[in-house]
Amino acid sequence: MKSGDIVTLKSGRVVVQLLSDSTENLTEVKSTFISDVNDITSFRRGDVATVVEVNPRNMARVKVIYRSGMWWGNVSDLLVID
């Protein structure tokens, strides 16, 4: 997976949560505090997103453009379609 790839959910997944930058940074320090409900969005089956970057410290996380916002998700939830 690399920048510019178009991704969707892998088969078997119906919906996953994507996190904002601020919430992603909190998870790196092992915090369970979520500051705002707007820091999380749902990525549903059939939706598509564009990869912006792969987390260089953790190859299991990827930043995507989705619904005019930037969000972090798990590589294992996503399938490259283009």
TORKOL-4160 file (C-alpha; in steps of 0.2 Angstrom, whole numbers, padded with zeros to 4 digits, m for minus):
82
<pt num="1" X="0000" Y="0000" Z="0000"/>
<pt num="2" X="0007" Y="0017" Z="m0005"/>
<pt num="3" X="0002" Y="0035" Z="m0007"/>
<pt num="4" X="m0011" Y="0037" Z="m0021"/>
<pt num="5" X="m0019" Y="0020" Z="m0019"/>
<pt num="6" X="m0038" Y="0019" Z="m0019"/>
<pt num="7" X="m0044" Y="0008" Z="m0005"/>
<pt num="8" X="m0060" Y="0000" Z="0000"/>
<pt num="9" X="m0065" Y="m0012" Z="0014"/>
<pt num="10" X="m0059" Y="m0030" Z="0013"/>
<pt num="11" X="m0072" Y="m0043" Z="0011"/>
<pt num="12" X="m0080" Y="m0049" Z="0027"/>
<pt num="13" X="m0079" Y="m0031" Z="0034"/>
<pt num="14" X="m0095" Y="m0021" Z="0035"/>
<pt num="15" X="m0089" Y="m0005" Z="0044"/>
<pt num="16" X="m0073" Y="0000" Z="0053"/>
<pt num="17" X="m0068" Y="0016" Z="0063"/>
<pt num="18" X="m0056" Y="0029" Z="0056"/>
<pt num="19" X="m0047" Y="0041" Z="0068"/>
<pt num="20" X="m0042" Y="0059" Z="0067"/>
<pt num="21" X="m0024" Y="0064" Z="0068"/>
<pt num="22" X="m0027" Y="0070" Z="0086"/>
<pt num="23" X="m0035" Y="0053" Z="0091"/>
<pt num="24" X="m0021" Y="0043" Z="0082"/>
<pt num="25" X="m0008" Y="0052" Z="0092"/>
<pt num="26" X="m0017" Y="0048" Z="0108"/>
<pt num="27" X="m0017" Y="0030" Z="0104"/>
<pt num="28" X="0002" Y="0030" Z="0101"/>
<pt num="29" X="0004" Y="0035" Z="0120"/>
<pt num="30" X="m0008" Y="0021" Z="0125"/>
<pt num="31" X="m0022" Y="0033" Z="0130"/>
<pt num="32" X="m0040" Y="0027" Z="0130"/>
<pt num="33" X="m0046" Y="0045" Z="0131"/>
<pt num="34" X="m0056" Y="0051" Z="0115"/>
<pt num="35" X="m0058" Y="0070" Z="0116"/>
<pt num="36" X="m0072" Y="0072" Z="0103"/>
<pt num="37" X="m0085" Y="0061" Z="0094"/>
<pt num="38" X="m0079" Y="0071" Z="0078"/>
<pt num="39" X="m0062" Y="0063" Z="0080"/>
<pt num="40" X="m0069" Y="0046" Z="0074"/>
<pt num="41" X="m0079" Y="0042" Z="0058"/>
<pt num="42" X="m0086" Y="0026" Z="0050"/>
<pt num="43" X="m0079" Y="0019" Z="0034"/>
<pt num="44" X="m0092" Y="0007" Z="0027"/>
<pt num="45" X="m0093" Y="m0007" Z="0014"/>
<pt num="46" X="m0093" Y="0001" Z="m0003"/>
<pt num="47" X="m0085" Y="0017" Z="0002"/>
<pt num="48" X="m0068" Y="0021" Z="m0006"/>
<pt num="49" X="m0054" Y="0032" Z="0001"/>
<pt num="50" X="m0037" Y="0038" Z="m0006"/>
<pt num="51" X="m0021" Y="0034" Z="0003"/>
<pt num="52" X="m0011" Y="0049" Z="0009"/>
<pt num="53" X="0003" Y="0041" Z="0019"/>
<pt num="54" X="0008" Y="0025" Z="0027"/>
<pt num="55" X="0014" Y="0028" Z="0045"/>
<pt num="56" X="0033" Y="0026" Z="0045"/>
<pt num="57" X="0034" Y="0021" Z="0063"/>
<pt num="58" X="0020" Y="0008" Z="0061"/>
<pt num="59" X="0017" Y="0000" Z="0044"/>
<pt num="60" X="0000" Y="m0007" Z="0050"/>
<pt num="61" X="m0008" Y="0011" Z="0050"/>
<pt num="62" X="m0012" Y="0021" Z="0035"/>
<pt num="63" X="m0019" Y="0039" Z="0033"/>
<pt num="64" X="m0033" Y="0041" Z="0020"/>
<pt num="65" X="m0043" Y="0055" Z="0012"/>
<pt num="66" X="m0061" Y="0051" Z="0015"/>
<pt num="67" X="m0077" Y="0062" Z="0015"/>
<pt num="68" X="m0066" Y="0078" Z="0013"/>
<pt num="69" X="m0056" Y="0073" Z="0029"/>
<pt num="70" X="m0040" Y="0065" Z="0033"/>
<pt num="71" X="m0041" Y="0049" Z="0044"/>
<pt num="72" X="m0030" Y="0035" Z="0050"/>
<pt num="73" X="m0035" Y="0017" Z="0048"/>
<pt num="74" X="m0028" Y="m0001" Z="0049"/>
<pt num="75" X="m0020" Y="m0008" Z="0033"/>
<pt num="76" X="m0027" Y="m0025" Z="0038"/>
<pt num="77" X="m0045" Y="m0018" Z="0035"/>
<pt num="78" X="m0042" Y="m0011" Z="0018"/>
<pt num="79" X="m0040" Y="m0018" Z="0001"/>
<pt num="80" X="m0031" Y="m0008" Z="m0014"/>
<pt num="81" X="m0043" Y="m0007" Z="m0029"/>
<pt num="82" X="m0033" Y="0005" Z="m0040"/>
